[in-house]
């Protein structure tokens, strides 16, 4: 299976291009990345994760964070290119859109979303087949990290802490 046909990557594309839920994009790819290359910061998925993070920061008005993470994303894309993760997308257009976004951010322009153009019919069919609900609540999409239910994360964090205590 091509790595971009993985369900998390397919859903990432649907979220990035369709719902613009960049927080969810980050979560999806972080799970996928941990599955295939845990702790490897120089993996192509980390470039997409940083891209999503930048878009999330930009929409929230955190221009400094948005610029920093977009620059980091572009460096990761360059450092990991060529990659089979870039075969099914229009990599050159993505780099142009990211560069243009940084220019807009530096000019303190309002958030402008862009799409990741797909170059593979099978990936496009997989994305089109997903039935994802669109949120009309821009406030929720903009501030999702503060408004979501974090109980599972906090429980897991506590579990990890207890495990470390037992080891030492």
C-alpha positions in Angstrom: 0.0 0.0 0.0 1.3 3.5 -0.9 1.9 5.4 2.4 -0.5 8.2 1.4 -3.3 5.6 1.1 -3.1 5.0 4.8 -6.5 5.9 6.4 -4.9 8.6 8.6 -3.3 10.3 5.6 -6.5 10.1 3.5 -8.5 11.6 6.4 -5.8 14.3 6.8 -6.2 15.4 3.2 -10.0 15.4 3.7 -9.7 17.5 6.8 -7.0 19.9 5.4 -8.8 20.5 2.1 -12.4 20.1 3.2 -13.1 21.0 6.8 -10.0 23.0 7.4 -9.8 21.4 10.8 -6.0 21.8 11.1 -6.0 20.6 14.7 -7.5 17.3 13.7 -5.0 17.2 10.8 -2.2 17.4 13.3 -3.7 14.7 15.5 -4.3 12.3 12.6 -0.7 12.6 11.3 0.9 12.4 14.7 -0.8 9.1 15.3 0.3 7.8 11.8 3.9 9.2 12.4 4.1 7.4 15.8 3.1 4.2 14.0 5.7 4.3 11.2 8.6 6.4 12.5 8.3 7.3 16.2 10.9 9.8 17.4 12.2 10.5 13.9 11.8 14.2 13.4 13.2 13.9 9.9 10.3 12.0 8.5 8.0 13.4 5.7 5.0 13.2 8.0 6.5 15.7 10.3 6.5 18.3 7.5 2.8 17.8 7.1 2.3 18.0 10.9 4.1 21.3 11.0 2.1 22.6 8.0 -1.1 21.8 9.9 0.2 23.4 13.0 1.1 26.6 11.2 -2.3 26.9 9.6 -3.9 26.4 13.0 -1.7 29.1 14.5 -2.4 31.5 11.6 -6.1 31.2 11.9 -5.9 31.8 15.6 -3.9 35.0 15.0 -0.6 33.6 16.4 1.5 35.0 13.6 4.8 34.4 15.2 4.0 30.7 15.8 2.5 30.4 12.4 5.6 31.8 10.6 8.0 29.7 12.8 6.1 26.4 12.1 5.6 27.1 8.4 9.3 27.8 8.0 10.0 24.5 9.9 7.5 22.7 7.7 9.2 24.0 4.5 12.6 23.0 5.8 11.3 19.5 6.6 9.7 19.2 3.2 13.0 20.1 1.5 15.1 17.9 3.8 12.9 14.8 3.2 12.4 15.4 -0.6 12.2 13.3 -2.7 9.8 11.1 -0.8 7.1 8.7 -1.7 4.8 10.8 0.6 5.1 13.5 -2.0 4.4 11.4 -5.1 0.6 11.7 -4.9 0.4 15.4 -4.3 1.5 18.5 -6.3 4.6 19.1 -4.2 5.7 22.2 -6.2 2.3 23.8 -5.7 2.3 23.0 -2.0 5.7 24.7 -1.7 4.4 27.7 -3.6 1.4 27.9 -1.4 3.4 27.6 1.8 5.8 30.4 0.6 2.9 32.6 -0.3 1.3 32.0 3.1 4.5 33.0 4.9 4.5 36.3 2.9 0.9 36.9 3.9 1.7 36.1 7.5 4.6 38.5 7.5 2.4 41.2 6.1 -0.1 40.5 8.9 -2.8 39.5 6.4 -5.9 37.6 7.4 -5.8 33.9 7.4 -6.2 32.3 3.9 -6.6 28.6 3.6 -5.2 26.7 0.6 -5.7 23.1 -0.6 -3.2 20.3 -1.1 -3.6 19.4 -4.7 -3.8 15.7 -5.4 -2.1 14.2 -8.4 -3.3 10.6 -7.9 -6.7 9.4 -8.9 -6.8 6.6 -6.4 -5.9 8.9 -3.5 -8.6 11.3 -4.8 -11.2 8.5 -4.8 -10.2 7.5 -1.2 -10.6 11.1 -0.1 -13.9 11.6 -1.9 -15.3 8.4 -0.3 -14.9 9.8 3.2 -18.0 11.1 4.8 -16.7 13.7 7.2 -19.0 16.1 8.9 -18.2 19.8 8.4 -18.3 22.0 11.5 -19.9 25.3 11.0 -18.5 26.4 14.4 -15.5 28.5 13.5 -14.9 29.3 17.1 -14.5 25.6 17.9 -12.2 25.0 14.9 -10.1 28.1 15.9 -9.7 27.2 19.6 -10.1 23.4 19.4 -7.1 22.7 21.6 -8.7 24.5 24.5 -12.3 23.4 24.0 -11.9 19.6 23.4 -12.3 16.9 25.9 -8.8 16.1 27.2 -9.7 13.5 29.8 -8.1 10.6 27.9 -4.9 12.6 27.4 -4.7 13.4 31.0 -5.3 9.8 32.1 -2.6 8.6 29.7 -0.2 11.2 30.9 -0.8 10.2 34.5 -0.3 6.5 33.6 3.0 7.3 31.9 4.1 9.2 35.0 3.3 6.3 37.2 5.2 3.9 34.9 8.3 6.1 35.1 8.1 6.2 38.9 8.1 2.4 39.0 11.2 2.3 36.7 13.2 4.6 38.9 
